[in-house]
Amino acid sequence: MEQAFINDLEKTEQPQLSSRKRRIAAFLIDHFILTFIIVSGTFMVLGPKFIDGSASDFGEKLMICIPLGLFIYFAKDSYKGASIGKWIMGIMVRDDKDSNSTPSFGRLFLRNLLLVIWPIEFVIMASNDDKKRLGDKVAKTYVIKNPAKKSALAKVLTLLAFGITFIIVVVVFAGSALKNSGAYKAAIDGIAQDQSIINETGGIVNYGKMPSGNISISNGYGKAILEITVEGKNKELTVNAILEKEPGGEWKLISILRE
């Protein structure tokens, strides 16, 4: 995969400007992939117990993650003038005076920094013949087609891999965060003491690996609805636990509903 990426970035003597459609598609692909990477990294820093963490601890970790995430986002074209999105779409950024020269990191970073005003950037790109956006004009760059032979399968597989990984990470992290929350622990304690559930299942053996539902906390007040699978000796049962929390207090189980 890495070698295919490098081969696609070979120099060319007769550059052709990239179409606006390719550039927009590359931008959307980059936005999806980089957002996934940044959000995943942020969740890892926060840890699976972030739901019950303090607001100050949450804020401190975000102050680390946000600047780092923005740096990664704006530095996306730093390798050979091509981000993952540009590689997939077969385009790359070059110096507007030398098509064989990749702009410096600083110029590429400055070019992408202007994406914060992306609506204006797209209007400018659509309204001029050289297909340059404001970032290109300021950094003195332009985007050309990559004439190197492309491996369509490798690019499709790369995009598919990111999509599958995104779904897996979201599901696993969401389930892990719920399972490590105080609400889940209070729900499990309540279910374990519910005699009607014990009788119906023939005795509780275990609980499902990944609970689902939602937890919301505002100004210290919390509400949670968790769907939990109860594995019994004779029967498996799915229940919905409804919980509430007062400011500074512990989660309390309000009711258990069977499906």
PLY file of the C-alpha trace (Angstrom):
ply
format ascii 1.0
element vertex 259
property float x
property float y
property float z
element edge 258
property int vertex1
property int vertex2
end_header
0.00 0.00 0.00
2.78 2.40 0.95
4.72 1.66 -2.26
1.60 2.27 -4.34
1.19 5.62 -2.60
4.80 6.58 -3.38
4.58 5.44 -7.00
1.50 7.58 -7.52
3.50 10.66 -6.58
6.07 10.52 -9.37
7.06 13.73 -11.03
5.58 14.90 -14.30
6.71 17.35 -16.99
3.31 18.03 -18.53
0.90 18.80 -15.71
-2.84 19.01 -16.20
-4.99 20.96 -13.79
-7.25 18.89 -11.60
-10.97 19.25 -12.17
-13.02 20.97 -9.49
-15.05 17.79 -8.98
-11.94 15.79 -8.13
-10.78 18.43 -5.68
-14.14 18.58 -3.92
-14.30 14.77 -3.74
-10.75 14.67 -2.31
-11.73 17.30 0.27
-14.77 15.28 1.39
-12.74 12.07 1.66
-10.06 13.85 3.68
-12.66 15.43 5.92
-14.22 12.05 6.70
-10.93 10.24 7.30
-9.27 13.00 9.31
-12.38 13.63 11.40
-12.48 9.91 12.18
-8.79 9.90 13.18
-9.10 13.02 15.33
-12.33 11.93 17.05
-10.95 8.42 17.67
-7.76 9.88 19.14
-9.78 12.22 21.36
-11.87 9.33 22.68
-8.72 7.37 23.45
-7.31 10.30 25.42
-10.57 10.78 27.31
-10.76 7.06 28.09
-13.83 4.81 28.41
-14.77 6.33 31.79
-15.10 9.88 30.46
-18.90 9.89 30.98
-18.48 10.01 34.76
-15.35 12.19 34.67
-15.24 15.71 36.04
-15.86 18.69 33.78
-12.42 20.13 34.57
-10.63 16.90 33.64
-12.68 16.68 30.46
-11.79 20.27 29.57
-8.08 19.78 30.24
-7.89 16.78 27.92
-9.80 18.59 25.19
-7.33 21.49 25.41
-4.65 18.97 24.40
-6.66 17.16 21.74
-8.14 20.13 19.87
-4.85 21.91 18.92
-3.24 18.58 18.00
-6.26 17.60 15.91
-6.26 20.92 14.05
-2.54 20.57 13.35
-3.09 17.11 11.84
-6.01 18.39 9.76
-4.17 21.35 8.26
-0.96 19.34 7.70
-2.78 16.73 5.60
-0.87 17.46 2.34
2.59 17.51 3.92
3.73 14.21 2.37
4.63 14.79 -1.29
1.80 17.30 -1.62
-0.92 14.66 -1.47
-3.31 13.73 1.30
-5.11 10.37 1.36
-8.07 12.00 -0.39
-5.88 13.47 -3.12
-4.09 10.14 -3.57
-7.42 8.34 -3.99
-8.62 10.95 -6.50
-5.30 11.00 -8.37
-4.30 14.62 -7.78
-1.51 16.45 -5.95
-0.37 19.94 -4.92
2.60 21.49 -6.70
4.52 24.77 -6.79
2.84 27.03 -9.36
6.26 27.90 -10.85
7.62 24.35 -10.99
5.31 21.35 -11.49
8.11 19.03 -10.35
8.48 20.76 -7.00
6.45 20.03 -3.88
5.77 23.18 -1.82
7.32 23.43 1.62
5.49 22.21 4.69
4.87 25.80 5.81
3.24 26.74 2.50
1.11 23.60 2.44
0.01 24.23 6.02
-0.85 27.87 5.24
-2.76 26.75 2.14
-4.96 24.42 4.19
-5.33 26.86 7.06
-7.60 28.94 4.85
-10.07 26.02 4.67
-11.62 27.52 7.81
-13.46 29.80 5.35
-14.27 26.90 3.01
-17.49 28.40 1.54
-15.48 31.39 0.29
-12.71 29.07 -0.87
-15.08 27.04 -3.02
-16.69 30.13 -4.51
-13.27 31.52 -5.49
-12.20 28.16 -6.96
-15.42 27.93 -9.00
-15.18 31.48 -10.33
-11.70 31.53 -11.90
-10.20 29.72 -14.89
-7.05 28.50 -13.13
-9.22 26.61 -10.59
-7.30 28.06 -7.69
-8.84 28.73 -4.33
-7.63 31.48 -2.02
-5.25 29.07 -0.26
-3.57 28.29 -3.59
-3.17 31.96 -4.42
-1.68 32.81 -1.01
0.67 29.79 -0.92
1.43 30.06 -4.67
0.41 26.50 -5.45
-1.89 24.67 -7.81
-3.44 21.21 -7.95
-2.67 18.93 -10.88
-3.68 15.46 -12.02
-1.31 12.66 -11.17
-0.43 11.02 -14.50
1.12 7.96 -12.83
-0.60 4.63 -13.31
-3.27 4.20 -10.69
-4.24 1.11 -8.73
-8.00 1.49 -8.44
-8.35 -1.61 -6.27
-5.83 -0.34 -3.71
-7.65 2.97 -3.44
-11.08 1.40 -3.11
-9.77 -1.00 -0.45
-8.16 1.89 1.44
-11.42 3.82 1.54
-13.38 0.70 2.47
-10.93 -0.12 5.26
-11.35 3.34 6.80
-15.14 3.01 6.59
-15.22 -0.40 8.28
-12.71 0.69 10.92
-14.82 3.78 11.66
-17.94 1.69 12.28
-16.07 -0.80 14.48
-14.41 1.93 16.58
-17.68 3.80 17.11
-19.58 0.66 18.16
-16.80 -0.67 20.42
-16.03 2.66 22.08
-19.69 3.55 22.62
-20.35 0.15 24.18
-17.20 0.36 26.31
-18.08 3.87 27.52
-21.58 2.75 28.54
-20.28 -0.39 30.26
-17.74 1.60 32.29
-20.27 4.21 33.40
-21.73 4.50 36.87
-25.20 4.19 35.36
-24.45 0.73 33.95
-23.02 -0.48 37.26
-26.11 0.77 39.12
-28.34 -0.94 36.55
-26.49 -4.26 36.94
-26.75 -4.07 40.72
-30.50 -3.49 40.45
-31.02 -6.30 37.93
-29.05 -8.73 40.12
-31.48 -8.08 42.98
-34.67 -8.32 40.91
-36.25 -11.62 41.95
-38.65 -11.73 38.99
-35.71 -11.57 36.52
-33.84 -14.23 38.49
-36.89 -16.52 38.37
-37.56 -15.91 34.66
-33.97 -16.57 33.58
-33.43 -19.46 35.95
-30.61 -17.55 37.62
-28.39 -14.83 36.19
-25.13 -16.11 34.74
-23.76 -13.08 32.90
-24.64 -9.94 30.95
-24.24 -9.07 27.28
-20.86 -7.78 26.11
-22.09 -4.47 24.70
-25.01 -2.55 26.23
-26.78 0.05 24.13
-28.76 3.17 24.98
-27.90 6.71 25.98
-26.71 8.69 28.97
-27.18 12.45 29.29
-25.83 14.70 32.04
-26.64 18.41 32.32
-25.67 20.63 35.28
-25.11 17.53 37.38
-28.51 16.01 36.62
-28.33 12.73 34.75
-30.78 10.52 32.87
-30.00 7.16 31.32
-31.80 4.44 29.40
-29.74 1.30 28.95
-30.64 -1.83 27.03
-28.93 -4.78 28.69
-28.94 -8.47 27.79
-29.29 -10.73 30.82
-27.92 -14.22 30.25
-29.56 -16.82 32.45
-29.28 -20.57 33.05
-32.56 -21.25 31.25
-33.31 -18.12 29.29
-31.78 -14.95 27.85
-33.67 -11.75 28.59
-33.34 -8.19 27.27
-34.30 -5.41 29.68
-34.32 -1.62 29.58
-33.03 0.04 32.73
-34.10 3.62 33.42
-31.87 5.58 35.79
-31.52 9.09 37.17
-28.81 11.02 38.99
-28.87 14.13 41.19
-25.98 16.66 41.23
-23.18 15.20 43.36
-25.14 11.99 43.89
-24.99 8.45 42.61
-26.98 6.85 39.82
-30.31 5.38 41.02
-32.32 2.73 39.20
-35.88 3.97 38.65
-37.41 1.06 36.78
-36.66 -2.05 34.73
-38.73 -2.78 31.62
-38.73 -6.13 29.85
-38.90 -6.35 26.08
0 1
1 2
2 3
3 4
4 5
5 6
6 7
7 8
8 9
9 10
10 11
11 12
12 13
13 14
14 15
15 16
16 17
17 18
18 19
19 20
20 21
21 22
22 23
23 24
24 25
25 26
26 27
27 28
28 29
29 30
30 31
31 32
32 33
33 34
34 35
35 36
36 37
37 38
38 39
39 40
40 41
41 42
42 43
43 44
44 45
45 46
46 47
47 48
48 49
49 50
50 51
51 52
52 53
53 54
54 55
55 56
56 57
57 58
58 59
59 60
60 61
61 62
62 63
63 64
64 65
65 66
66 67
67 68
68 69
69 70
70 71
71 72
72 73
73 74
74 75
75 76
76 77
77 78
78 79
79 80
80 81
81 82
82 83
83 84
84 85
85 86
86 87
87 88
88 89
89 90
90 91
91 92
92 93
93 94
94 95
95 96
96 97
97 98
98 99
99 100
100 101
101 102
102 103
103 104
104 105
105 106
106 107
107 108
108 109
109 110
110 111
111 112
112 113
113 114
114 115
115 116
116 117
117 118
118 119
119 120
120 121
121 122
122 123
123 124
124 125
125 126
126 127
127 128
128 129
129 130
130 131
131 132
132 133
133 134
134 135
135 136
136 137
137 138
138 139
139 140
140 141
141 142
142 143
143 144
144 145
145 146
146 147
147 148
148 149
149 150
150 151
151 152
152 153
153 154
154 155
155 156
156 157
157 158
158 159
159 160
160 161
161 162
162 163
163 164
164 165
165 166
166 167
167 168
168 169
169 170
170 171
171 172
172 173
173 174
174 175
175 176
176 177
177 178
178 179
179 180
180 181
181 182
182 183
183 184
184 185
185 186
186 187
187 188
188 189
189 190
190 191
191 192
192 193
193 194
194 195
195 196
196 197
197 198
198 199
199 200
200 201
201 202
202 203
203 204
204 205
205 206
206 207
207 208
208 209
209 210
210 211
211 212
212 213
213 214
214 215
215 216
216 217
217 218
218 219
219 220
220 221
221 222
222 223
223 224
224 225
225 226
226 227
227 228
228 229
229 230
230 231
231 232
232 233
233 234
234 235
235 236
236 237
237 238
238 239
239 240
240 241
241 242
242 243
243 244
244 245
245 246
246 247
247 248
248 249
249 250
250 251
251 252
252 253
253 254
254 255
255 256
256 257
257 258
